[in-house]
Amino acid sequence: MNTTAHDFVTVDMRGLKATLVARALAGRVSVSVLVRGAVARDLGLSIEDAPYQLKVPSGAASSAASVKLSIRMTLEEVRQLAAGARAAGLSRGAYLAGLVANVPVLSAGGGRAEHIAALMASSAELSTLSRNVHRLTVLLRQANVEPARPYREMLDSLAGDVRRHLELAARVLAELQPRSRGARPTTNSTQ
């Protein structure tokens, strides 16, 4: 139930409606916001940030509460938002929230799905290495040296493979996390 009291006024615009609507569209605000601002200025009242005041539902005390946001965008901007969200595999709201939070992979034009796929592939390779090490351990406990010999090359490259996986995982996770607005991207000189 909506308990908010609204103060409505009906005004004959006498031919100004088209110009008013055009101005509201150009400013990406509703006609009501534009008119309230003009009236407040004419009355000498302060309306600092009035169009952007957040109205939180009464039961939503937490900052994690979800609120509905209505924004005005051009048709092309809506298409870009939808395409970006689709490419990232996110809802439009989650995609927009990620852009606001400055998630690097999203703000860079987003290969979120590719980042996750690369991490999954690397994790699968690491899992295979784990199984091979386990198999090698079993063979060595049984003193089965000949069947263990093919694992020698794997052991020689094991440390490098694990290090590459961890570097990839760190890079992907960093790209998927929000970055503070003042932070600069770091570059790894060992790449």
TORKOLDO-945064 format. One line per 10 residues: number of its first residue (from 1); for each residue x, y, z of N, C-alpha, C. Coordinates in steps of 0.1 Angstrom, whole numbers, padded with zeros to 4 digits. Layout:
NUM = X Y Z X Y Z X Y Z  ...
***
This chain:
1 = 0008 -0012 0000 0000 0000 0000 0009 0012 0000  0006 0022 -0009 0014 0034 -0010 0008 0044 0000  0016 0048 0010 0012 0057 0020 0018 0071 0018  0025 0073 0007 0031 0086 0004 0020 0096 0000  0021 0108 0007 0011 0118 0003 0017 0126 -0008  0010 0128 -0019 0014 0136 -0030 0007 0149 -0030  0013 0160 -0034 0007 0173 -0036 0006 0175 -0051  -0006 0174 -0056 -0008 0176 -0070 -0014 0190 -0073  -0010 0195 -0084 -0015 0208 -0089 -0017 0206 -0104  -0028 0210 -0110 -0030 0210 -0124 -0028 0224 -0129
11 = -0020 0225 -0140 -0017 0238 -0145 -0020 0238 -0160  -0027 0248 -0165 -0029 0251 -0179 -0016 0257 -0184  -0009 0250 -0193 0004 0254 -0198 0003 0264 -0209  -0009 0266 -0215 -0011 0276 -0225 0000 0276 -0236  0001 0264 -0242 0011 0263 -0253 0025 0260 -0250  0028 0259 -0237 0042 0256 -0233 0045 0241 -0231  0035 0233 -0232 0037 0219 -0229 0047 0212 -0238  0047 0215 -0251 0056 0208 -0260 0070 0212 -0257  0073 0225 -0254 0086 0230 -0250 0090 0224 -0237  0081 0223 -0227 0084 0217 -0214 0088 0202 -0215
21 = 0080 0195 -0223 0083 0181 -0225 0096 0179 -0232  0099 0187 -0242 0112 0186 -0249 0124 0189 -0240  0122 0199 -0232 0133 0202 -0222 0135 0191 -0212  0124 0185 -0207 0125 0174 -0198 0132 0162 -0204  0129 0159 -0217 0135 0148 -0224 0150 0151 -0226  0153 0164 -0229 0167 0167 -0232 0175 0166 -0218  0169 0170 -0207 0176 0169 -0194 0175 0155 -0188  0168 0146 -0195 0166 0132 -0190 0160 0132 -0176  0150 0140 -0174 0142 0141 -0161 0128 0140 -0165  0120 0138 -0155 0105 0138 -0158 0101 0152 -0158
31 = 0089 0155 -0164 0083 0168 -0164 0081 0173 -0150  0077 0164 -0141 0074 0168 -0127 0087 0173 -0121  0098 0166 -0123 0111 0171 -0117 0115 0184 -0122  0113 0186 -0135 0116 0199 -0141 0108 0210 -0136  0095 0208 -0135 0085 0218 -0130 0088 0221 -0115  0090 0210 -0107 0093 0213 -0093 0106 0221 -0091  0116 0219 -0099 0128 0227 -0098 0125 0241 -0102  0118 0244 -0113 0115 0257 -0117 0106 0265 -0106  0097 0258 -0100 0088 0264 -0090 0097 0267 -0078  0105 0258 -0074 0113 0260 -0062 0123 0272 -0064
41 = 0129 0273 -0076 0137 0284 -0079 0129 0297 -0078  0118 0297 -0084 0109 0309 -0084 0105 0313 -0070  0103 0304 -0062 0099 0306 -0048 0111 0309 -0039  0123 0308 -0044 0135 0310 -0036 0138 0299 -0027  0134 0287 -0029 0136 0275 -0021 0148 0267 -0026  0155 0261 -0017 0166 0252 -0020 0161 0238 -0024  0166 0234 -0036 0162 0220 -0040 0175 0212 -0043  0186 0215 -0036 0198 0208 -0039 0196 0193 -0039  0200 0187 -0050 0199 0172 -0052 0185 0167 -0051  0175 0175 -0051 0161 0170 -0049 0157 0160 -0059
51 = 0160 0161 -0072 0156 0151 -0081 0163 0137 -0079  0174 0137 -0071 0181 0125 -0069 0180 0119 -0055  0171 0124 -0047 0169 0119 -0034 0164 0105 -0035  0170 0096 -0027 0167 0082 -0027 0155 0080 -0017  0145 0074 -0022 0133 0070 -0014 0134 0055 -0011  0137 0052 0001 0139 0038 0005 0126 0033 0011  0122 0021 0007 0110 0016 0013 0111 0014 0028  0100 0016 0035 0100 0016 0050 0107 0004 0056  0105 -0008 0050 0111 -0020 0056 0125 -0022 0052  0131 -0014 0044 0145 -0016 0038 0155 -0008 0045
61 = 0159 -0012 0057 0169 -0004 0065 0183 -0007 0061  0185 -0019 0055 0199 -0023 0051 0203 -0017 0038  0216 -0014 0037 0222 -0008 0025 0222 -0019 0014  0220 -0031 0018 0220 -0042 0008 0205 -0044 0002  0196 -0036 0007 0182 -0038 0003 0181 -0034 -0012  0173 -0041 -0019 0171 -0039 -0033 0160 -0028 -0035  0163 -0018 -0043 0153 -0008 -0046 0152 -0007 -0061  0140 -0003 -0066 0138 -0002 -0080 0143 0012 -0084  0150 0012 -0095 0155 0025 -0101 0149 0027 -0115  0144 0039 -0117 0139 0042 -0130 0148 0053 -0136
71 = 0154 0050 -0148 0163 0060 -0154 0158 0062 -0168  0162 0074 -0173 0159 0078 -0187 0171 0076 -0195  0170 0069 -0206 0181 0067 -0216 0175 0068 -0230  0184 0070 -0239 0180 0070 -0253 0179 0055 -0257  0172 0053 -0268 0170 0040 -0273 0183 0033 -0276  0193 0040 -0281 0206 0035 -0284 0213 0031 -0271  0212 0039 -0261 0218 0036 -0248 0212 0024 -0242  0199 0022 -0243 0192 0010 -0238 0197 -0002 -0246  0199 -0001 -0259 0204 -0012 -0267 0218 -0016 -0262  0227 -0006 -0260 0240 -0008 -0256 0240 -0015 -0242
81 = 0232 -0010 -0233 0231 -0016 -0219 0226 -0031 -0220  0216 -0033 -0228 0211 -0047 -0230 0222 -0056 -0236  0229 -0051 -0246 0239 -0059 -0253 0251 -0062 -0243  0255 -0052 -0236 0266 -0054 -0226 0262 -0064 -0216  0250 -0063 -0210 0245 -0072 -0200 0245 -0086 -0206  0240 -0088 -0218 0239 -0101 -0224 0253 -0106 -0226  0262 -0098 -0231 0276 -0103 -0233 0283 -0107 -0220  0279 -0100 -0210 0285 -0103 -0196 0278 -0115 -0189  0267 -0119 -0195 0259 -0130 -0189 0252 -0125 -0176  0249 -0112 -0175 0242 -0107 -0163 0229 -0100 -0167
91 = 0221 -0098 -0156 0209 -0090 -0158 0213 -0076 -0161  0204 -0068 -0166 0207 -0054 -0168 0211 -0047 -0155  0203 -0050 -0145 0206 -0044 -0132 0219 -0047 -0126  0223 -0060 -0127 0236 -0065 -0122 0247 -0059 -0130  0245 -0058 -0143 0255 -0052 -0152 0257 -0037 -0149  0246 -0030 -0147 0247 -0016 -0144 0254 -0014 -0130  0250 -0022 -0121 0256 -0021 -0107 0271 -0024 -0108  0275 -0034 -0117 0289 -0036 -0119 0297 -0025 -0125  0290 -0018 -0134 0296 -0006 -0140 0298 0005 -0130  0288 0007 -0122 0288 0017 -0111 0299 0014 -0101
101 = 0301 0001 -0098 0311 -0004 -0089 0325 -0004 -0095  0326 -0001 -0108 0338 0000 -0115 0345 -0014 -0116  0337 -0024 -0119 0343 -0038 -0121 0351 -0037 -0134  0364 -0039 -0133 0372 -0037 -0145 0368 -0045 -0158  0364 -0057 -0156 0361 -0065 -0168 0348 -0059 -0175  0340 -0053 -0167 0327 -0047 -0173 0330 -0034 -0179  0338 -0025 -0171 0340 -0012 -0177 0350 -0012 -0188  0357 -0023 -0190 0366 -0024 -0202 0359 -0030 -0214  0346 -0032 -0213 0339 -0037 -0225 0336 -0051 -0224  0338 -0057 -0213 0335 -0069 -0208 0336 -0083 -0214
111 = 0346 -0090 -0211 0347 -0104 -0214 0346 -0112 -0202  0335 -0110 -0194 0333 -0117 -0181 0332 -0132 -0184  0324 -0136 -0193 0323 -0150 -0196 0336 -0156 -0200  0344 -0149 -0208 0357 -0154 -0213 0366 -0156 -0201  0366 -0146 -0192 0375 -0147 -0180 0371 -0159 -0171  0358 -0161 -0169 0354 -0172 -0161 0357 -0186 -0168  0355 -0186 -0182 0359 -0198 -0189 0374 -0201 -0188  0382 -0191 -0189 0397 -0193 -0188 0400 -0198 -0174  0394 -0193 -0164 0396 -0198 -0150 0392 -0212 -0148  0380 -0215 -0154 0375 -0229 -0153 0384 -0239 -0160
121 = 0389 -0235 -0172 0398 -0244 -0180 0411 -0246 -0172  0417 -0235 -0166 0429 -0236 -0159 0427 -0245 -0146  0416 -0244 -0140 0412 -0252 -0128 0411 -0266 -0132  0405 -0269 -0144 0404 -0283 -0148 0418 -0289 -0151  0427 -0281 -0156 0441 -0286 -0158 0448 -0289 -0145  0446 -0280 -0135 0451 -0282 -0122 0446 -0295 -0116  0433 -0297 -0118 0426 -0309 -0113 0433 -0322 -0119  0436 -0321 -0132 0443 -0332 -0138 0457 -0334 -0132  0464 -0323 -0130 0477 -0325 -0123 0476 -0331 -0110  0465 -0327 -0102 0463 -0333 -0089 0461 -0348 -0090
131 = 0453 -0352 -0099 0450 -0367 -0101 0463 -0374 -0105  0471 -0368 -0114 0484 -0374 -0118 0494 -0375 -0106  0494 -0365 -0098 0503 -0366 -0086 0499 -0377 -0077  0486 -0378 -0075 0480 -0388 -0067 0484 -0402 -0072  0482 -0404 -0085 0486 -0417 -0092 0500 -0420 -0090  0509 -0410 -0092 0523 -0411 -0091 0527 -0415 -0076  0520 -0409 -0067 0523 -0412 -0052 0519 -0427 -0050  0508 -0432 -0055 0504 -0446 -0053 0515 -0455 -0059  0519 -0452 -0072 0530 -0460 -0078 0543 -0460 -0070  0547 -0449 -0065 0559 -0448 -0058 0558 -0456 -0044
141 = 0547 -0455 -0038 0545 -0463 -0025 0546 -0478 -0028  0541 -0482 -0040 0542 -0496 -0043 0556 -0500 -0049  0565 -0490 -0049 0578 -0492 -0055 0577 -0497 -0069  0567 -0492 -0077 0565 -0494 -0091 0572 -0483 -0099  0585 -0484 -0101 0593 -0473 -0107 0590 -0472 -0121  0589 -0483 -0129 0588 -0482 -0143 0575 -0475 -0147  0563 -0478 -0142 0551 -0471 -0146 0551 -0456 -0141  0560 -0453 -0131 0561 -0440 -0126 0569 -0430 -0135  0578 -0436 -0143 0587 -0428 -0151 0581 -0418 -0160  0569 -0421 -0167 0563 -0411 -0176 0558 -0398 -0168
151 = 0557 -0399 -0155 0553 -0388 -0147 0564 -0378 -0144  0576 -0382 -0148 0588 -0373 -0145 0587 -0359 -0151  0583 -0359 -0164 0582 -0346 -0171 0571 -0337 -0164  0560 -0344 -0160 0550 -0336 -0153 0555 -0330 -0140  0563 -0337 -0133 0569 -0332 -0121 0578 -0321 -0123  0586 -0322 -0134 0595 -0311 -0137 0588 -0298 -0140  0576 -0298 -0145 0569 -0286 -0149 0558 -0282 -0139  0556 -0290 -0128 0545 -0289 -0119 0545 -0275 -0112  0557 -0270 -0107 0557 -0257 -0100 0553 -0246 -0110  0558 -0246 -0122 0555 -0236 -0132 0540 -0236 -0135
161 = 0534 -0248 -0137 0520 -0250 -0140 0511 -0244 -0129  0515 -0247 -0117 0507 -0242 -0105 0508 -0227 -0104  0520 -0222 -0106 0522 -0207 -0105 0514 -0200 -0116  0514 -0206 -0128 0506 -0199 -0139 0492 -0200 -0136  0487 -0211 -0130 0473 -0211 -0127 0469 -0201 -0116  0478 -0200 -0106 0475 -0190 -0095 0476 -0176 -0100  0485 -0173 -0110 0486 -0159 -0115 0473 -0157 -0124  0469 -0166 -0131 0456 -0165 -0139 0444 -0163 -0130  0443 -0171 -0120 0432 -0170 -0110 0432 -0156 -0104  0444 -0151 -0100 0445 -0138 -0093 0441 -0127 -0103
171 = 0445 -0128 -0115 0442 -0118 -0125 0427 -0118 -0128  0421 -0130 -0130 0407 -0130 -0134 0398 -0125 -0122  0402 -0129 -0110 0394 -0125 -0098 0395 -0110 -0096  0407 -0104 -0099 0409 -0090 -0098 0400 -0083 -0108  0399 -0088 -0120 0391 -0082 -0131 0376 -0083 -0128  0372 -0092 -0120 0358 -0094 -0117 0354 -0087 -0104  0363 -0081 -0097 0360 -0074 -0084 0359 -0059 -0087  0350 -0052 -0079 0349 -0038 -0080 0362 -0031 -0077  0365 -0021 -0083 0378 -0013 -0081 0374 0001 -0076  0380 0006 -0066 0377 0019 -0062 0380 0029 -0073
181 = 0373 0040 -0074 0374 0049 -0085 0388 0055 -0086  0395 0057 -0075 0409 0063 -0075 0420 0053 -0079  0417 0040 -0079 0427 0030 -0081 0431 0029 -0095  0444 0027 -0097 0449 0025 -0111 0451 0010 -0113  0450 0006 -0126 0452 -0008 -0129 0467 -0011 -0126  0470 -0023 -0121 0484 -0027 -0119 0488 -0035 -0130  0501 -0034 -0134 0506 -0043 -0144 0517 -0052 -0138  0517 -0064 -0143 0527 -0074 -0138 0539 -0074 -0148  0550 -0070 -0143 0562 -0069 -0152 0568 -0083 -0154  0563 -0094 -0148 0569 -0107 -0150 0561 -0114 -0161
191 = 0552 -0108 -0167 0544 -0115 -0178 0552 -0117 -0190
***
